[in-house]
């Protein structure tokens, strides 16, 4: 699960989505990305929203992954590399 700082990203005036991509072997797993909405609901299709825009990605295989923040035209606004260990839940933060 991760959270973005709105003040560093123009206050999210545009629609943004998060995407996690493994940079190493996937071992048959593909991450599934979700937005956590302002009311606590989880959606695979809605953009990030609320005062503390949050996202969640599951099925992230071990190794190095890249967390990307995408704008409406799927251009990368921000990215971060994270190491993912087996059997560990990671908190991803901008």
C-alpha positions as protocol buffer text, in pm:
chain_id: "A"
residue {
  index: 1
  type: UNK
  ca { x: 0 y: 0 z: 0 }
}
residue {
  index: 2
  type: UNK
  ca { x: 129 y: 350 z: -72 }
}
residue {
  index: 3
  type: UNK
  ca { x: 38 y: 716 z: -44 }
}
residue {
  index: 4
  type: UNK
  ca { x: 128 y: 1024 z: -249 }
}
residue {
  index: 5
  type: UNK
  ca { x: 192 y: 1381 z: -135 }
}
residue {
  index: 6
  type: UNK
  ca { x: -63 y: 1600 z: -318 }
}
residue {
  index: 7
  type: UNK
  ca { x: 142 y: 1916 z: -268 }
}
residue {
  index: 8
  type: UNK
  ca { x: 430 y: 1773 z: -474 }
}
residue {
  index: 9
  type: UNK
  ca { x: 198 y: 1678 z: -762 }
}
residue {
  index: 10
  type: UNK
  ca { x: -11 y: 1992 z: -835 }
}
residue {
  index: 11
  type: UNK
  ca { x: -276 y: 1886 z: -586 }
}
residue {
  index: 12
  type: UNK
  ca { x: -401 y: 1613 z: -822 }
}
residue {
  index: 13
  type: UNK
  ca { x: -597 y: 1861 z: -1034 }
}
residue {
  index: 14
  type: UNK
  ca { x: -579 y: 1600 z: -1311 }
}
residue {
  index: 15
  type: UNK
  ca { x: -672 y: 1232 z: -1296 }
}
residue {
  index: 16
  type: UNK
  ca { x: -389 y: 1004 z: -1183 }
}
residue {
  index: 17
  type: UNK
  ca { x: -344 y: 628 z: -1144 }
}
residue {
  index: 18
  type: UNK
  ca { x: -68 y: 420 z: -984 }
}
residue {
  index: 19
  type: UNK
  ca { x: 90 y: 119 z: -1149 }
}
residue {
  index: 20
  type: UNK
  ca { x: 346 y: -124 z: -1011 }
}
residue {
  index: 21
  type: UNK
  ca { x: 569 y: -301 z: -1264 }
}
residue {
  index: 22
  type: UNK
  ca { x: 820 y: -577 z: -1175 }
}
residue {
  index: 23
  type: UNK
  ca { x: 1166 y: -509 z: -1318 }
}
residue {
  index: 24
  type: UNK
  ca { x: 1291 y: -863 z: -1260 }
}
residue {
  index: 25
  type: UNK
  ca { x: 1147 y: -1207 z: -1327 }
}
residue {
  index: 26
  type: UNK
  ca { x: 774 y: -1221 z: -1248 }
}
residue {
  index: 27
  type: UNK
  ca { x: 744 y: -1585 z: -1135 }
}
residue {
  index: 28
  type: UNK
  ca { x: 396 y: -1602 z: -1290 }
}
residue {
  index: 29
  type: UNK
  ca { x: 259 y: -1309 z: -1087 }
}
residue {
  index: 30
  type: UNK
  ca { x: 130 y: -985 z: -1234 }
}
residue {
  index: 31
  type: UNK
  ca { x: 57 y: -699 z: -994 }
}
residue {
  index: 32
  type: UNK
  ca { x: -304 y: -584 z: -968 }
}
residue {
  index: 33
  type: UNK
  ca { x: -335 y: -215 z: -886 }
}
residue {
  index: 34
  type: UNK
  ca { x: -618 y: -44 z: -697 }
}
residue {
  index: 35
  type: UNK
  ca { x: -705 y: 311 z: -589 }
}
residue {
  index: 36
  type: UNK
  ca { x: -825 y: 351 z: -231 }
}
residue {
  index: 37
  type: UNK
  ca { x: -1101 y: 611 z: -257 }
}
residue {
  index: 38
  type: UNK
  ca { x: -1180 y: 888 z: -5 }
}
residue {
  index: 39
  type: UNK
  ca { x: -1460 y: 677 z: 149 }
}
residue {
  index: 40
  type: UNK
  ca { x: -1234 y: 374 z: 195 }
}
residue {
  index: 41
  type: UNK
  ca { x: -1368 y: 179 z: -102 }
}
residue {
  index: 42
  type: UNK
  ca { x: -1120 y: 4 z: -331 }
}
residue {
  index: 43
  type: UNK
  ca { x: -1146 y: 44 z: -709 }
}
residue {
  index: 44
  type: UNK
  ca { x: -934 y: -94 z: -996 }
}
residue {
  index: 45
  type: UNK
  ca { x: -1064 y: 175 z: -1235 }
}
residue {
  index: 46
  type: UNK
  ca { x: -1120 y: 500 z: -1041 }
}
residue {
  index: 47
  type: UNK
  ca { x: -840 y: 762 z: -1028 }
}
residue {
  index: 48
  type: UNK
  ca { x: -665 y: 855 z: -704 }
}
residue {
  index: 49
  type: UNK
  ca { x: -860 y: 1103 z: -493 }
}
residue {
  index: 50
  type: UNK
  ca { x: -902 y: 1258 z: -151 }
}
residue {
  index: 51
  type: UNK
  ca { x: -671 y: 1452 z: 77 }
}
residue {
  index: 52
  type: UNK
  ca { x: -433 y: 1157 z: 109 }
}
residue {
  index: 53
  type: UNK
  ca { x: -435 y: 981 z: -230 }
}
residue {
  index: 54
  type: UNK
  ca { x: -368 y: 613 z: -158 }
}
residue {
  index: 55
  type: UNK
  ca { x: -318 y: 305 z: -370 }
}
residue {
  index: 56
  type: UNK
  ca { x: -265 y: -66 z: -321 }
}
residue {
  index: 57
  type: UNK
  ca { x: -100 y: -328 z: -540 }
}
residue {
  index: 58
  type: UNK
  ca { x: -130 y: -702 z: -479 }
}
residue {
  index: 59
  type: UNK
  ca { x: 49 y: -1005 z: -629 }
}
residue {
  index: 60
  type: UNK
  ca { x: 377 y: -812 z: -651 }
}
residue {
  index: 61
  type: UNK
  ca { x: 653 y: -1071 z: -704 }
}
residue {
  index: 62
  type: UNK
  ca { x: 981 y: -1053 z: -516 }
}
residue {
  index: 63
  type: UNK
  ca { x: 1264 y: -857 z: -673 }
}
residue {
  index: 64
  type: UNK
  ca { x: 1283 y: -495 z: -789 }
}
residue {
  index: 65
  type: UNK
  ca { x: 958 y: -322 z: -889 }
}
residue {
  index: 66
  type: UNK
  ca { x: 889 y: 26 z: -1019 }
}
residue {
  index: 67
  type: UNK
  ca { x: 597 y: 224 z: -878 }
}
residue {
  index: 68
  type: UNK
  ca { x: 467 y: 472 z: -1137 }
}
residue {
  index: 69
  type: UNK
  ca { x: 219 y: 756 z: -1106 }
}
residue {
  index: 70
  type: UNK
  ca { x: 47 y: 801 z: -1444 }
}
residue {
  index: 71
  type: UNK
  ca { x: -154 y: 1098 z: -1568 }
}
residue {
  index: 72
  type: UNK
  ca { x: -466 y: 1091 z: -1789 }
}
residue {
  index: 73
  type: UNK
  ca { x: -262 y: 1013 z: -2102 }
}
residue {
  index: 74
  type: UNK
  ca { x: -64 y: 736 z: -1925 }
}
residue {
  index: 75
  type: UNK
  ca { x: 252 y: 949 z: -1908 }
}
residue {
  index: 76
  type: UNK
  ca { x: 475 y: 891 z: -1605 }
}
residue {
  index: 77
  type: UNK
  ca { x: 451 y: 1182 z: -1358 }
}
residue {
  index: 78
  type: UNK
  ca { x: 658 y: 1020 z: -1083 }
}
residue {
  index: 79
  type: UNK
  ca { x: 834 y: 687 z: -1031 }
}
residue {
  index: 80
  type: UNK
  ca { x: 1023 y: 504 z: -760 }
}
residue {
  index: 81
  type: UNK
  ca { x: 1212 y: 173 z: -748 }
}
residue {
  index: 82
  type: UNK
  ca { x: 1139 y: -55 z: -453 }
}
residue {
  index: 83
  type: UNK
  ca { x: 1285 y: -392 z: -348 }
}
residue {
  index: 84
  type: UNK
  ca { x: 1018 y: -653 z: -274 }
}
residue {
  index: 85
  type: UNK
  ca { x: 1114 y: -940 z: -42 }
}
residue {
  index: 86
  type: UNK
  ca { x: 927 y: -1271 z: -24 }
}
residue {
  index: 87
  type: UNK
  ca { x: 658 y: -1301 z: 245 }
}
residue {
  index: 88
  type: UNK
  ca { x: 685 y: -931 z: 336 }
}
residue {
  index: 89
  type: UNK
  ca { x: 415 y: -664 z: 314 }
}
residue {
  index: 90
  type: UNK
  ca { x: 567 y: -338 z: 195 }
}
residue {
  index: 91
  type: UNK
  ca { x: 448 y: 15 z: 256 }
}
residue {
  index: 92
  type: UNK
  ca { x: 528 y: 233 z: -44 }
}
residue {
  index: 93
  type: UNK
  ca { x: 553 y: 607 z: 16 }
}
residue {
  index: 94
  type: UNK
  ca { x: 640 y: 908 z: -197 }
}
